[in-house]
Amino acid sequence: MSQINQTSIRQLSFYVLLVAMGIFLFNQFSSFIPALLGAITLYVMMRGSMHQLITKKKMRRTWAASLLMLASFLIFLVPAVFTINMITSKIGYAIEHSTDTINTITAYIDTFEKKYGIELMSDENIRTLSNLIADKLPNILGATFNSLTTVFMMYFILFFMLTSTRDLEYWLYRNIPLKDENLLLIGSELRKLVVSNALGIPLTAILQGIVAFFGYWLLGTDDLGFWFVFTCIAAMIPFVGAALAYVPVAILFFASGNNTNGIIMLIYGFGIVGAVDNIFRFALQKRMGDVHPLITVFGVIAGLNLFGFIGLIFGPILIAMFILLIRIYINEFSEPKTIEPSENEPVSE
């Protein structure tokens, strides 16, 4: 009994030490979590191509990893940097001239209020709007994924993940205390979830941007390129989505006295552009990864709060993986339940 107690105490002490060190290290390196999540996302998407380059093209691991990283940089990061620079310059200009814009909109609202005898916006609301534009938009531009340090660390981690694929996966396979079938299930589900979110969310946003672009073009909106890019970015934000783009466009039409175009823009935005999001986003993601719409919505919200821009992809994945781990726990440690039909309930054949 004494030996058992000593062993239990030693084991418990070791667990406490591991947990304490884990918490300490997590706090020290928490700022690099977005980089790690980004590296995992790219790794899952590149794993198959890496295997093809090594086995069929007989390419060295370092060269294959470098080639894939260069391709991802050109495909994903170069357009992202271009987009961010364009949005930054435009929003910076808007902030500098926000007073003129708000004065124009205020004059239109005053005319509308006097004509119909209603109050739409008070002076306090207008001041609040001005402060929101000046204070919040720069914070949005400082999103996590815009950090050069995060991008550098992401590719640094990705390089070693790609060049050590076999050792990494073998270590995980040997040390994760789960049945083989559950390990395979985690790998399969993670791959589907990453592809679903990493491709599904951007594709949906781009499609909404294209549909909105035609509306902007037909109505004669100025600076079509900016509004297209801004719509694509706004479409990835839950609940409000692309409305963050086409509602301001409609307001600008109203402010310039073009009420007909403003009304058409709102109808087109909520009716057509919004329908693309409601139908295509959930249909595509469910087809690619069988992701429930609620998981997508709440996952994006939680992911943005936790990880910044990369949370758009990993938020839904974390929630879906949590649900998957519950299923695995039941499979690992619970006995299967048999439900006996009641006497008044017919037995299906």
C-alpha positions as CSV (number, residue, x, y, z in Angstrom):
1,M,0.0,0.0,0.0
2,S,2.8,2.4,0.9
3,Q,4.5,1.6,-2.5
4,I,1.2,2.3,-4.3
5,N,0.8,5.5,-2.5
6,Q,4.3,6.6,-3.2
7,T,3.9,5.8,-6.9
8,S,0.6,7.7,-7.1
9,I,2.1,10.7,-5.4
10,R,5.1,10.7,-7.8
11,Q,2.8,10.3,-10.7
12,L,0.5,13.1,-9.5
13,S,3.5,15.4,-8.8
14,F,4.8,14.7,-12.3
15,Y,1.4,15.6,-13.8
16,V,1.3,18.8,-11.8
17,L,4.8,19.7,-13.0
18,L,3.8,19.1,-16.6
19,V,0.7,21.2,-16.3
20,A,2.6,24.0,-14.7
21,M,5.3,24.0,-17.3
22,G,2.6,23.8,-20.1
23,I,0.8,26.8,-18.7
24,F,4.1,28.8,-18.4
25,L,5.2,27.9,-21.9
26,F,1.7,28.7,-23.3
27,N,1.8,32.2,-21.7
28,Q,5.2,32.8,-23.1
29,F,4.5,31.7,-26.7
30,S,0.8,32.6,-26.9
31,S,1.5,35.4,-29.4
32,F,2.8,32.8,-31.8
33,I,-0.3,30.7,-31.8
34,P,-1.7,32.3,-35.0
35,A,1.6,31.4,-36.7
36,L,1.3,27.8,-35.5
37,L,-2.3,27.6,-36.7
38,G,-1.4,29.1,-40.1
39,A,1.4,26.6,-40.4
40,I,-0.9,23.7,-39.6
41,T,-3.4,24.9,-42.2
42,L,-0.8,25.1,-44.9
43,Y,0.7,21.8,-43.9
44,V,-2.6,20.0,-44.2
45,M,-3.2,21.5,-47.6
46,M,0.4,20.8,-48.9
47,R,0.9,17.4,-47.4
48,G,-0.4,15.5,-50.5
49,S,1.7,17.7,-52.9
50,M,4.8,17.2,-50.7
51,H,4.4,13.4,-51.0
52,Q,4.0,13.6,-54.7
53,L,7.1,15.7,-55.2
54,I,9.2,13.4,-53.1
55,T,8.0,10.0,-54.4
56,K,7.2,10.7,-58.0
57,K,9.4,13.7,-58.9
58,K,12.3,12.3,-56.7
59,M,12.8,15.8,-55.3
60,R,14.8,16.4,-52.1
61,R,12.6,17.3,-49.1
62,T,14.2,20.7,-48.6
63,W,13.7,21.6,-52.2
64,A,10.2,20.3,-52.3
65,A,9.3,22.2,-49.1
66,S,10.9,25.4,-50.5
67,L,9.0,25.1,-53.8
68,L,5.6,24.6,-52.0
69,M,6.3,27.5,-49.6
70,L,7.2,29.8,-52.5
71,A,4.0,28.8,-54.4
72,S,1.9,29.5,-51.3
73,F,3.6,32.8,-50.8
74,L,2.8,33.9,-54.4
75,I,-0.7,32.5,-54.4
76,F,-1.9,33.7,-50.9
77,L,0.4,36.3,-49.4
78,V,1.3,38.5,-52.3
79,P,-2.4,39.1,-53.1
80,A,-3.1,39.6,-49.4
81,V,-0.3,42.2,-49.1
82,F,-1.6,44.0,-52.2
83,T,-5.1,44.0,-50.8
84,I,-4.1,45.2,-47.4
85,N,-2.0,48.1,-48.8
86,M,-4.9,49.2,-51.0
87,I,-7.5,49.0,-48.2
88,T,-5.1,50.8,-45.9
89,S,-4.6,53.7,-48.2
90,K,-8.3,54.0,-49.0
91,I,-9.4,53.8,-45.3
92,G,-6.6,56.2,-44.3
93,Y,-8.0,58.7,-46.9
94,A,-11.5,58.0,-45.6
95,I,-10.5,58.7,-42.0
96,E,-8.7,61.9,-43.0
97,H,-11.9,63.1,-44.8
98,S,-14.4,61.4,-42.5
99,T,-15.7,64.8,-41.4
100,D,-16.6,65.9,-44.9
101,T,-18.3,62.5,-45.6
102,I,-20.3,62.5,-42.4
103,N,-21.3,66.2,-43.0
104,T,-22.7,65.2,-46.4
105,I,-24.6,62.2,-45.0
106,T,-25.8,64.4,-42.1
107,A,-27.2,67.0,-44.5
108,Y,-29.1,64.4,-46.4
109,I,-30.5,62.9,-43.2
110,D,-31.6,66.3,-42.0
111,T,-33.4,66.9,-45.3
112,F,-35.1,63.5,-45.0
113,E,-36.1,64.1,-41.3
114,K,-37.6,67.5,-42.1
115,K,-39.5,66.1,-45.1
116,Y,-41.1,63.2,-43.2
117,G,-41.0,64.6,-39.6
118,I,-39.0,61.7,-38.1
119,E,-35.6,61.6,-36.3
120,L,-33.1,59.1,-37.7
121,M,-29.9,60.2,-36.1
122,S,-29.2,62.5,-33.2
123,D,-26.0,64.6,-32.9
124,E,-24.8,62.2,-30.2
125,N,-25.1,59.3,-32.6
126,I,-23.3,61.2,-35.3
127,R,-20.4,61.9,-32.9
128,T,-20.3,58.3,-31.9
129,L,-20.1,57.3,-35.5
130,S,-17.2,59.6,-36.1
131,N,-15.3,58.3,-33.1
132,L,-16.0,54.7,-34.2
133,I,-14.5,55.4,-37.7
134,A,-11.5,57.1,-36.3
135,D,-10.8,54.6,-33.5
136,K,-11.9,51.2,-34.7
137,L,-10.8,51.0,-38.3
138,P,-7.1,51.3,-37.6
139,N,-7.5,48.4,-35.2
140,I,-9.1,46.3,-37.9
141,L,-6.1,47.0,-40.2
142,G,-3.8,45.8,-37.4
143,A,-5.3,42.2,-37.7
144,T,-3.1,39.4,-36.6
145,F,-2.3,38.1,-40.0
146,N,-0.9,41.4,-41.1
147,S,2.0,41.0,-38.7
148,L,5.3,40.3,-40.5
149,T,6.6,38.5,-37.4
150,T,3.6,36.1,-37.6
151,V,4.1,35.4,-41.3
152,F,7.8,34.8,-40.8
153,M,7.2,32.4,-37.9
154,M,4.4,30.6,-39.8
155,Y,6.8,29.8,-42.6
156,F,9.6,28.9,-40.3
157,I,7.4,26.3,-38.5
158,L,5.9,25.1,-41.8
159,F,9.4,24.4,-43.3
160,F,10.2,22.0,-40.5
161,M,6.8,20.4,-40.6
162,L,7.1,19.7,-44.3
163,T,10.7,18.4,-44.1
164,S,10.0,16.2,-41.1
165,T,6.6,14.9,-42.1
166,R,7.3,11.3,-41.5
167,D,9.0,11.8,-38.1
168,L,6.3,14.2,-37.0
169,E,3.3,12.0,-37.9
170,Y,5.1,8.9,-36.5
171,W,5.7,10.6,-33.2
172,L,2.1,11.7,-32.9
173,Y,0.9,8.2,-33.9
174,R,3.1,6.6,-31.2
175,N,2.4,9.1,-28.3
176,I,-1.2,10.0,-28.6
177,P,-3.0,7.6,-26.3
178,L,-5.9,6.7,-28.6
179,K,-7.0,3.7,-30.6
180,D,-5.7,3.5,-34.1
181,E,-9.2,3.9,-35.6
182,N,-9.7,7.2,-33.6
183,L,-6.3,8.5,-34.7
184,L,-7.2,7.9,-38.3
185,L,-10.6,9.5,-37.7
186,I,-8.9,12.7,-36.3
187,G,-6.5,12.9,-39.2
188,S,-9.3,12.5,-41.7
189,E,-11.7,15.0,-40.1
190,L,-8.9,17.6,-39.6
191,R,-8.0,17.4,-43.3
192,K,-11.6,17.8,-44.4
193,L,-12.2,20.7,-41.9
194,V,-9.1,22.6,-42.9
195,V,-9.9,22.2,-46.7
196,S,-13.5,23.1,-46.1
197,N,-12.7,26.3,-44.2
198,A,-9.5,27.3,-45.9
199,L,-11.2,27.1,-49.3
200,G,-14.8,27.4,-48.6
201,I,-14.8,30.7,-46.7
202,P,-12.5,32.6,-49.3
203,L,-14.4,31.1,-52.3
204,T,-17.7,32.3,-50.9
205,A,-16.3,35.7,-50.1
206,I,-14.9,36.0,-53.7
207,L,-18.2,34.9,-55.2
208,Q,-20.0,37.5,-53.2
209,G,-17.5,40.1,-54.3
210,I,-18.0,39.2,-58.0
211,V,-21.8,39.3,-57.7
212,A,-21.6,42.7,-55.8
213,F,-19.2,44.0,-58.4
214,F,-21.7,43.6,-61.2
215,G,-24.2,45.6,-59.1
216,Y,-21.7,48.3,-58.4
217,W,-20.8,48.4,-62.1
218,L,-24.3,48.6,-63.4
219,L,-25.2,51.4,-60.9
220,G,-22.1,53.4,-61.8
221,T,-20.2,53.2,-58.5
222,D,-16.9,54.9,-58.4
223,D,-13.7,53.0,-57.6
224,L,-14.9,49.6,-58.5
225,G,-11.7,47.8,-57.6
226,F,-11.7,49.1,-54.0
227,W,-15.3,48.2,-53.4
228,F,-14.9,44.7,-54.9
229,V,-11.9,44.0,-52.6
230,F,-13.6,45.5,-49.6
231,T,-16.7,43.4,-50.2
232,C,-14.7,40.2,-50.4
233,I,-13.0,41.0,-47.0
234,A,-16.3,42.1,-45.4
235,A,-18.1,38.9,-46.6
236,M,-15.8,36.8,-44.3
237,I,-17.2,38.6,-41.2
238,P,-20.1,36.8,-39.7
239,F,-23.7,38.2,-39.4
240,V,-23.0,41.6,-41.1
241,G,-20.9,40.2,-43.9
242,A,-20.9,42.0,-47.3
243,A,-23.5,44.4,-46.0
244,L,-20.5,46.3,-44.5
245,A,-19.7,47.2,-48.2
246,Y,-22.9,47.6,-50.1
247,V,-24.8,49.5,-47.4
248,P,-22.2,52.3,-47.4
249,V,-22.3,52.3,-51.2
250,A,-26.1,52.8,-51.0
251,I,-25.6,55.6,-48.4
252,L,-23.2,57.4,-50.7
253,F,-25.8,57.2,-53.4
254,F,-28.4,58.7,-51.1
255,A,-26.0,61.4,-49.9
256,S,-25.3,62.4,-53.5
257,G,-29.1,62.7,-54.1
258,N,-29.3,59.5,-56.3
259,N,-32.1,57.9,-54.3
260,T,-33.1,55.4,-57.0
261,N,-29.6,53.9,-57.2
262,G,-29.5,53.8,-53.4
263,I,-32.7,51.8,-53.2
264,I,-31.6,49.5,-56.0
265,M,-28.3,48.9,-54.3
266,L,-30.0,47.9,-51.0
267,I,-32.4,45.6,-52.7
268,Y,-29.7,44.0,-54.8
269,G,-27.4,43.7,-51.8
270,F,-29.8,42.1,-49.4
271,G,-31.7,40.2,-52.0
272,I,-28.9,38.9,-54.3
273,V,-25.5,39.3,-52.6
274,G,-26.9,38.2,-49.3
275,A,-28.5,35.1,-50.9
276,V,-25.1,34.0,-52.3
277,D,-23.8,34.0,-48.7
278,N,-26.8,32.2,-47.2
279,I,-26.9,29.5,-49.9
280,F,-23.4,29.0,-51.3
281,R,-21.4,29.3,-48.0
282,F,-23.2,26.6,-46.1
283,A,-23.8,24.4,-49.1
284,L,-20.1,24.4,-50.1
285,Q,-18.7,23.9,-46.6
286,K,-21.2,21.1,-45.8
287,R,-20.3,19.4,-49.1
288,M,-16.5,19.8,-48.6
289,G,-16.4,19.0,-44.8
290,D,-19.9,18.3,-43.6
291,V,-19.7,21.3,-41.4
292,H,-22.9,22.4,-39.6
293,P,-23.9,26.1,-40.3
294,L,-24.0,26.9,-36.6
295,I,-20.4,25.5,-36.2
296,T,-19.3,27.8,-39.0
297,V,-21.0,30.9,-37.6
298,F,-20.0,30.6,-34.0
299,G,-16.6,29.2,-34.9
300,V,-15.8,32.3,-37.0
301,I,-16.9,34.6,-34.1
302,A,-14.8,32.8,-31.6
303,G,-11.8,32.4,-33.9
304,L,-11.7,36.2,-34.7
305,N,-11.6,37.0,-31.0
306,L,-8.9,34.5,-30.2
307,F,-6.6,34.4,-33.2
308,G,-7.4,37.4,-35.5
309,F,-7.6,36.8,-39.2
310,I,-6.5,33.2,-39.2
311,G,-9.3,32.5,-36.8
312,L,-11.7,32.7,-39.7
313,I,-10.4,29.3,-40.6
314,F,-9.4,27.8,-37.3
315,G,-12.4,28.9,-35.2
316,P,-14.9,26.5,-36.9
317,I,-12.2,23.8,-36.9
318,L,-11.7,24.1,-33.1
319,I,-15.4,23.7,-32.4
320,A,-15.8,20.8,-34.8
321,M,-12.7,19.1,-33.3
322,F,-14.1,19.6,-29.8
323,I,-17.2,17.8,-30.8
324,L,-15.2,15.1,-32.5
325,L,-13.1,14.6,-29.3
326,I,-16.3,14.1,-27.4
327,R,-17.3,11.4,-29.9
328,I,-13.8,9.8,-29.5
329,Y,-14.0,9.9,-25.7
330,I,-17.3,8.0,-25.8
331,N,-15.9,5.5,-28.3
332,E,-12.7,5.0,-26.1
333,F,-14.2,4.8,-22.6
334,S,-17.9,4.3,-22.8
335,E,-19.9,1.1,-23.4
336,P,-22.2,1.3,-26.4
337,K,-25.8,1.9,-25.3
338,T,-28.7,-0.2,-26.4
339,I,-32.1,1.5,-26.4
340,E,-35.0,-0.9,-25.7
341,P,-38.2,0.2,-27.5
342,S,-41.1,0.8,-25.2
343,E,-44.2,-1.4,-25.4
344,N,-46.3,1.3,-27.0
345,E,-43.6,2.2,-29.5
346,P,-43.6,0.3,-32.8
347,V,-40.3,-1.4,-33.7
348,S,-39.0,-0.4,-37.1
349,E,-38.1,-3.1,-39.4
